[in-house]
């Protein structure tokens, strides 16, 4: 059995809720009712943070249907983990997660296909088939408590497989599916009059040997920010920073201080802050950049992870001309040279941008 990190996001890198609208490709995020949502710096569900990073968790809001819809690559079975905190239980049975083949009108409404996970005032979890509203499984009452921090694990195999919902390593509900759907959308939603916080969201792909009882263990998403120049500084600086790395050391995109290039093949590398300790397991490194294209013609961006002069280069990401900034990411499950990540390798890692 092997789970491989596919994507990860600690909300420390986001300054406002609207930043989530521009989440990293190919994971695209749509925020519903953002006026009810905030990035919280006081309530968290995290297990690890570090120097220079302001702790942030995402408050889904307190309005029925407030939440986010994620468009994800359709790769079959998906395994999720996240910090999860509810201030109160909902007053009635309401949707909290959905897995669907087509986007829902709002995260809190029943989708046309796929399945949804609901929660009611007794803390009971139900898994329902959207097309029939049939209850596939019901948990024991009080499986979920209010004002409690959880590590939530979920898995879904839409090919006549399963849906599993677990808290703190204990399976709360597992449903065997008799339906088949092209799983490509995930909804996170807060029930009415309820604040739900999520943090350290991670997704894992699988080698195919996993089962419904396979759970994503607690993970923390550490945010390392640029703190020094790297091996190449070929982009031009705009704004008041004294070095290229200082143009990109923020937690959210900056419109007045940034680096730019109009040439292909130019490279910028940045050293980053170290890990706060020596974790025994490092599942991968996700390189995230905030970018936009201002000129005409084709322009691609390649993201690099560089350790001791050896590069691992992600596939080129095509940029489109426009005013919006986009968060773009690539996941490196192994260090350059196809070796496991270690604390030393992460601390030596330089993040690179290449115009292509």
C-alpha positions, 0 to 999 in steps of 0.5 A: 500500500502506498499513498503519494502526496498529490496536492496540499494547502495550508491557508497561511499562504492566503491573505484574503478569501478572494485569493482562494478563487485563484487557487493552484491549477489544476485544482480550481476553486470557486467560493460561494457567498464569500461575504460570510467567509473569512481567513481566521487568524485566531481559530485553527486546526493545525498541528504545526506552524513556524517562525514568520508564518501567521497561522490562518485557517479558513472559516467556511462561514455561517450561511447555508450554502456558504463554502467552496467547490473544488474542481480536481483532476479525475483520477479515480479514488481520492484520499483526503485529510484536513483539520476540521473544526465546528463551533456548533452542530447544525440545527437539522440535517445538512450537507457538509461534503459532496463528491460529484461528476458535475458541479452543484448549483451551491455547495449546500444543495444536493448535487445531480449525481454522486454522493454527499455527506450530511451532519445533523443536530445529534452529531450523526453522519449520513452518506446519501446518494444524490440521485435518489436521496437514499441513505447509504449508511448512518453513523451512531449519534454523537459521532461528531461533537461541536467545539472540537478539533478533528483530523478528518480523513475521507476517501471516495472511489466512484467506480462502484467503490466506497465513501469513507468518513473518519475522525482522528483515525476512527472510521465514522461511516463507510458506504459501499457504492452501487453507482459509477460517476466521473468524480471531478468535483468536491464541495466543502460547505458550512451548515446554516448558523454554523462556523466550520474551519478547515486547515492543512488540506491534503490530497493523496493519489494511490498505487491501487492497493488501498481500501476503504479503511485506508486513512490519511494520517494527520499532516501539517502543511508547512509554508516556507517563504523565500528568504534569500537569493538562489543560484540564478536571478534573471528576472527583472524586479519591479517595485521597492524591494532590494532583491528579487526574493524580497519581491516574492516573500509575501503570503499573498500576491502583490500588485506593486512589488514583483518580478517579471520577464519578457524572455523565454528560458529565464530563471529565478531561484529563491532559497526558503525558510527552514523547517521548524524541526526534523519530521520523520516523514515528508510526503512531498514539496508543493511549489506554488507561484502567483503569476499573470501574463501581461503580453501577447503571444504564448507564454508558459511557466515552469516550476522548479525544485532545486537541491545541490544544483540538481533540478526537478522540473514540472510540466509547463503551465500555459498562461493566458493574458489578463489582469487576474493573478493565478496561484499555480502549483506543482507537487514533487513527491521526491527530491531531485534525483528521485530520492526521498525528501529529508529535512536537509533536502527540504532546507536546501531546496530552492524554488525556481521559476522558468519562463518558457 
